Amino acid sequence: MSEIPSDWNAVIGQHNIMLSKEYFETLETSSPENMDCFYVGFFSADELIGGALFQYLNFIEHKTFQKDEVFCDVKNFVAKKFSKNVMILGNNMLTGQNGFYFDASKITIGQVIPLLDEAVQDMQRQEGKTSLIIYKDYQASFVKYFQGKDHQSFYRFSVQPNMMLRLKENWLTFEDYLNAFSTKYRTRAKTAKKKIVGIEKSEMNLDQIKNHQKEMNLLYQNVAENAPFNTFFLTENHFESMKESLKENFKVFGYYLNAKLIGFYTLILNGKDIDTYFLGYDKGLQKEKQIYLNMLLDMVEFGIDKKFNRIIFGRTALEIKSTIGAQPVEIFGLIKHNNSLINLFMEKIFTSLNPVVEWTQRKPFK
């Protein structure tokens, strides 16, 4: 962090908070235990014209597949043999293209791609050769830039889509948004709102986050450990660190029952976009109180009240997110194994470790 140029935010960080010095401070102080982060600057003569984030993930001591089943033990064994570590051009903690930014007035996209490739090779030489190299999360319109001979050894993959909700200008209030629903989905949302009566909701400040750090971590683990696939776990101080660094651009909302924290969600405010971040809840109350659905609705209400343009919900729980109006946007990545023999079978290996998730897209609007 101390080596980042003083004009980094003016050139890069102001365009994407996930590439800002403040966000990098959080990565420096509270990134997952199996993750190392590196920041790369690109210069024309002495002028900074772009920057990128690289993440190294080590899987030697990390259980990627979480369920306590023999099948998951086998998958963990195969995954460790297949990939001891991985280098990602991008951010594995968020969905979307948060890996780099370049000043378009100083460089063309055609010039950017070879520079990124050069940075990838430099990182492999300087910081260590990894089993896997991944270019992460590009929308379809961007993939064409990676179709030349320099990327023929990479397997292009697409896993679950990124769920996004564009907030319409005529949704001046949350009621306007609900009134855009068909009767079925409007009734469903209102029923969920009734079920959470008795639970108090409020924004948490830095002191409250510090005081509830242990409970938040347990609630987060409830959700994270239920996922079939995890490449990292957050450190206990992560939310505190995010709030200290990003201040009002990082929001934490707590849900309390009888003064006890039973759930929370977090948001990153990124220009006119909201990126939903990590959350947690009491599994015993989730079904009865429909906590998760209420959280999604509360995120939308916050976005409408604060006049944001778009909410980026990420690539999990696709069907329930579609019930509140989020739509899937397909995103792609490139992956290559540094063992050329294994790389020949990349498509088969990747698809066996990442099976397609079947889901039904709901369309709640009239």
Summary of the structure (lengths in Angstrom):
residues: 366
radius of gyration: 21.0
end to end distance: 49.2
largest distance: 61.3
contacts: 1123
relative contact order: 0.15
helix: 41%
strand: 27%
